[in-house]
């Protein structure tokens, strides 16, 4: 059975980075290649779109989340990428405003990792970074919740829970058990319900 070699120096570097910056840059144990989690830049928009298309393919255009995000500007200060040490983008996550009933909330997604980099913790690192950024921004914002469509088993460790049945109908068919929300900084859910629709100014 093949096992990944342990790299003490890499482990020490990762721990130090967590202490200094509050997030983890995953390391490929076979190559000791660090991945930097950072804000997406305006110049990378096309590269990120290409990456997401390569990951999800044309089937993503039929999804409810796509209908809510397509053509709507994402939040530039809540958009993060994972960059390998060779400069290649290998992961991305974005946040877009949507309306949930009469309340403005953030919608998380797409969250994607290059197919040849799966299983290395990049998606989790992106999630930790974007949730922390949302929590910080929520302290001075009227937005206090994140919504997404995804697997509860994956997103629950990041603070997501299923919405109450029937309280967040989507513009396209979506499995109700996959409609999840995350309250930020202890926010409650009182009065938040209704159709989830595009936020268009």
JOCORHU-V755331 format. One record per pair of residues at least 4 apart in sequence whose ideal C-beta (glycine too) atoms are under 8 Angstrom apart, sorted by the first residue. I is the first residue (numbers start at 1). J is the second residue. If there is no record, write none. Layout:
i=I j=J
i=I j=J
//
This chain:
i=4 j=29
i=4 j=30
i=5 j=29
i=5 j=30
i=6 j=11
i=6 j=29
i=7 j=11
i=7 j=27
i=7 j=29
i=7 j=32
i=8 j=12
i=9 j=13
i=10 j=14
i=10 j=27
i=10 j=29
i=10 j=32
i=10 j=34
i=11 j=15
i=12 j=16
i=13 j=17
i=13 j=27
i=13 j=34
i=14 j=18
i=14 j=24
i=14 j=25
i=14 j=27
i=15 j=19
i=16 j=20
i=17 j=21
i=17 j=23
i=17 j=24
i=17 j=25
i=18 j=22
i=18 j=23
i=18 j=24
i=22 j=132
i=23 j=37
i=23 j=125
i=23 j=128
i=23 j=129
i=23 j=132
i=24 j=37
i=24 j=121
i=24 j=125
i=24 j=128
i=25 j=34
i=25 j=35
i=25 j=36
i=25 j=37
i=25 j=125
i=26 j=34
i=26 j=35
i=26 j=82
i=26 j=120
i=26 j=121
i=26 j=122
i=26 j=124
i=26 j=125
i=27 j=32
i=27 j=33
i=27 j=34
i=27 j=35
i=28 j=32
i=28 j=33
i=28 j=35
i=28 j=117
i=28 j=120
i=33 j=84
i=33 j=85
i=33 j=86
i=34 j=84
i=34 j=85
i=35 j=82
i=35 j=83
i=35 j=84
i=35 j=85
i=35 j=90
i=35 j=91
i=35 j=117
i=35 j=120
i=35 j=122
i=35 j=125
i=36 j=82
i=36 j=83
i=36 j=85
i=37 j=80
i=37 j=81
i=37 j=82
i=37 j=125
i=37 j=126
i=37 j=129
i=38 j=80
i=38 j=81
i=38 j=83
i=39 j=76
i=39 j=77
i=39 j=79
i=39 j=80
i=39 j=81
i=40 j=44
i=40 j=45
i=40 j=48
i=40 j=76
i=40 j=79
i=40 j=80
i=40 j=81
i=40 j=92
i=40 j=94
i=42 j=76
i=44 j=48
i=44 j=81
i=44 j=89
i=45 j=49
i=46 j=50
i=47 j=51
i=47 j=89
i=48 j=52
i=48 j=79
i=48 j=81
i=48 j=89
i=48 j=92
i=48 j=94
i=49 j=53
i=50 j=54
i=51 j=55
i=51 j=89
i=51 j=90
i=51 j=91
i=51 j=92
i=51 j=112
i=51 j=114
i=52 j=56
i=52 j=60
i=52 j=92
i=52 j=110
i=52 j=112
i=53 j=57
i=53 j=58
i=53 j=60
i=54 j=114
i=54 j=115
i=55 j=110
i=55 j=112
i=55 j=113
i=55 j=114
i=55 j=115
i=56 j=60
i=56 j=110
i=56 j=112
i=59 j=63
i=60 j=66
i=60 j=110
i=61 j=66
i=61 j=70
i=62 j=66
i=62 j=172
i=63 j=67
i=63 j=149
i=63 j=172
i=63 j=174
i=64 j=68
i=64 j=149
i=64 j=170
i=64 j=171
i=64 j=172
i=64 j=173
i=64 j=174
i=64 j=196
i=65 j=69
i=65 j=107
i=65 j=109
i=65 j=110
i=65 j=148
i=65 j=149
i=65 j=174
i=66 j=70
i=67 j=170
i=67 j=171
i=67 j=172
i=67 j=198
i=68 j=72
i=68 j=96
i=68 j=98
i=68 j=107
i=68 j=170
i=68 j=171
i=68 j=196
i=68 j=197
i=68 j=198
i=69 j=74
i=69 j=94
i=69 j=96
i=69 j=98
i=69 j=107
i=69 j=109
i=69 j=110
i=72 j=96
i=72 j=97
i=72 j=198
i=72 j=199
i=72 j=200
i=73 j=96
i=74 j=78
i=74 j=79
i=74 j=94
i=74 j=95
i=74 j=96
i=75 j=79
i=75 j=94
i=75 j=95
i=75 j=96
i=75 j=97
i=75 j=106
i=77 j=133
i=77 j=137
i=78 j=94
i=78 j=95
i=78 j=106
i=78 j=130
i=78 j=133
i=78 j=134
i=78 j=137
i=79 j=92
i=79 j=93
i=79 j=94
i=79 j=95
i=80 j=92
i=80 j=93
i=80 j=126
i=80 j=129
i=80 j=130
i=80 j=133
i=81 j=89
i=81 j=91
i=81 j=92
i=82 j=89
i=82 j=90
i=82 j=91
i=82 j=92
i=82 j=113
i=82 j=117
i=82 j=122
i=82 j=125
i=82 j=126
i=83 j=87
i=83 j=88
i=83 j=89
i=83 j=90
i=84 j=88
i=84 j=89
i=84 j=90
i=84 j=117
i=88 j=114
i=89 j=114
i=90 j=113
i=90 j=114
i=90 j=117
i=90 j=122
i=91 j=112
i=91 j=113
i=91 j=114
i=91 j=117
i=91 j=122
i=91 j=123
i=91 j=125
i=91 j=126
i=92 j=110
i=92 j=111
i=92 j=112
i=92 j=126
i=93 j=108
i=93 j=109
i=93 j=110
i=93 j=111
i=93 j=112
i=93 j=126
i=93 j=127
i=93 j=129
i=93 j=130
i=94 j=108
i=94 j=109
i=94 j=110
i=95 j=106
i=95 j=107
i=95 j=108
i=95 j=130
i=95 j=134
i=95 j=146
i=96 j=106
i=96 j=107
i=96 j=109
i=96 j=199
i=97 j=104
i=97 j=105
i=97 j=106
i=97 j=107
i=97 j=143
i=97 j=199
i=98 j=104
i=98 j=105
i=98 j=106
i=98 j=107
i=98 j=147
i=98 j=196
i=98 j=197
i=98 j=198
i=98 j=199
i=99 j=103
i=99 j=104
i=99 j=105
i=99 j=195
i=99 j=196
i=99 j=197
i=99 j=198
i=99 j=199
i=100 j=104
i=100 j=105
i=100 j=145
i=100 j=147
i=100 j=168
i=100 j=192
i=100 j=193
i=100 j=194
i=100 j=196
i=101 j=192
i=101 j=193
i=101 j=194
i=101 j=195
i=102 j=194
i=103 j=145
i=103 j=191
i=103 j=192
i=104 j=142
i=104 j=143
i=104 j=199
i=105 j=143
i=105 j=144
i=105 j=145
i=105 j=146
i=105 j=147
i=105 j=181
i=105 j=192
i=106 j=134
i=106 j=143
i=106 j=145
i=106 j=146
i=106 j=147
i=107 j=146
i=107 j=147
i=107 j=148
i=107 j=196
i=108 j=130
i=108 j=146
i=108 j=147
i=108 j=148
i=108 j=182
i=109 j=148
i=109 j=149
i=109 j=150
i=111 j=123
i=111 j=126
i=111 j=127
i=111 j=150
i=112 j=123
i=113 j=117
i=113 j=118
i=113 j=122
i=113 j=123
i=113 j=126
i=114 j=118
i=117 j=122
i=118 j=122
i=118 j=123
i=121 j=125
i=122 j=126
i=123 j=127
i=124 j=128
i=125 j=129
i=126 j=130
i=127 j=131
i=127 j=155
i=127 j=158
i=128 j=132
i=128 j=158
i=129 j=133
i=130 j=134
i=131 j=135
i=131 j=146
i=131 j=158
i=131 j=159
i=131 j=182
i=132 j=136
i=133 j=137
i=134 j=138
i=134 j=146
i=134 j=184
i=135 j=139
i=135 j=184
i=135 j=185
i=137 j=141
i=137 j=143
i=138 j=143
i=138 j=144
i=138 j=184
i=138 j=185
i=138 j=187
i=139 j=185
i=144 j=183
i=144 j=184
i=144 j=185
i=144 j=187
i=145 j=181
i=145 j=182
i=145 j=183
i=145 j=184
i=145 j=187
i=145 j=189
i=145 j=192
i=146 j=160
i=146 j=181
i=146 j=182
i=146 j=184
i=147 j=163
i=147 j=168
i=147 j=179
i=147 j=180
i=147 j=181
i=147 j=182
i=147 j=196
i=148 j=155
i=148 j=160
i=148 j=179
i=148 j=180
i=148 j=181
i=149 j=170
i=149 j=174
i=149 j=175
i=149 j=178
i=149 j=179
i=149 j=180
i=150 j=154
i=150 j=155
i=150 j=160
i=150 j=178
i=150 j=180
i=151 j=155
i=151 j=178
i=152 j=156
i=152 j=160
i=152 j=161
i=152 j=162
i=152 j=177
i=152 j=178
i=152 j=180
i=155 j=160
i=155 j=180
i=155 j=182
i=156 j=160
i=156 j=161
i=158 j=182
i=159 j=182
i=159 j=183
i=160 j=180
i=160 j=181
i=160 j=182
i=161 j=180
i=161 j=181
i=161 j=182
i=162 j=176
i=162 j=177
i=162 j=179
i=162 j=180
i=162 j=181
i=163 j=167
i=163 j=168
i=163 j=176
i=163 j=179
i=163 j=180
i=163 j=181
i=164 j=189
i=164 j=193
i=165 j=176
i=166 j=176
i=167 j=192
i=167 j=193
i=167 j=194
i=168 j=179
i=168 j=181
i=168 j=193
i=168 j=194
i=168 j=195
i=168 j=196
i=169 j=194
i=169 j=195
i=169 j=196
i=170 j=174
i=170 j=179
i=170 j=195
i=170 j=196
i=171 j=195
i=171 j=196
i=171 j=197
i=171 j=198
i=174 j=178
i=174 j=179
i=175 j=179
i=181 j=189
i=183 j=187
i=183 j=188
i=183 j=189
//
